[in-house]
Amino acid sequence: MNTMTETTTQVYNVYIKAAPQAIWDAITRPEWTERFGYGGRSEYDLRPGGAYRGLTSEEMRAQGAPEVAVDGEVIEADPPRKLVQTWRMVMNSDMAEEGFTRLTYEIVERDGGVSKLTVVHELEGAPDTAGLLAGEMEDQGAGGGWSFVLSSLKTLLETGDSFVH
Amino acid sequence: MANDDLVFRALADPTRRFLLDRLFVRDGRTLTELESELDMTRFGVMKHLRVLEEAGLVAARKSGREKLHFLNPVPIRLIHDRWIDKYTERRVSALTELKSELEERK
């Protein structure tokens, strides 16, 4: 019997005291995305085939970063419940060469005004990108990946505090 | 607050820390795989996984007929961001204050 399952997928959950629509807006609207995580503005054309661009923050550009950090395409947009897209880190040439990965956001409303946000990132053939997103490059100043992004998203929505200064 | 309690309680057990270590090495494992590395009944491992899931430290996803278990580091990150960062900041400011105090004495 084969009990080995090889997976390169990363799965993250976070419970946030916020309505699904608030979480959806925070993920898809630039005025929100610049207030948590890496602090860049995200641009979404929220329909299948629509373009996605994750821009660098002003601070990153001041240090010589290009304008676009991540690019991709919307596969499915079902506000405020589910967003499926492709996702490619283009700031670093090695990661850009790894090509497009597949990212899914799922938002489910729970009791007491709490919603559960699940991030499923399928990273087959993208080991460098996977390392970055798992926070393995934090020592090198590359940030803490998804757990850092989701932790700061929760803090922003629940307290209004932004980690990004 | 209640969630932090669940996280600390889940971490206060060597078997559960072992399970998290195994998932850190490689994610997306089935119960059968995890069970094969422990000298424990299937039911016992299931119980531990349930505690880890309730604390949000393990995320489970269905893949076909299988249930795969993933390490979810977000709750630990939240504790880090809420507590550890705060203490680091305080230590840094304490050092800065000490430095200026020493310089003033000169």
Interface residues (C-beta under 8 A of the other chain):
Chain A: T3 M4 T5 E6 T7 T9 Q10 V11 Y12 N13 V14 Y15 T118 V120 G135 G144 W146 S147 F148 L150 S151 S152 K154 T155 F163
Chain B: N3 R26 D27 G28 R29 T30 T32 E33 S36 G56 A59 R61 S63 E66 L68 F70 N72 P73 V74 I76 R77 L78 H80 D81
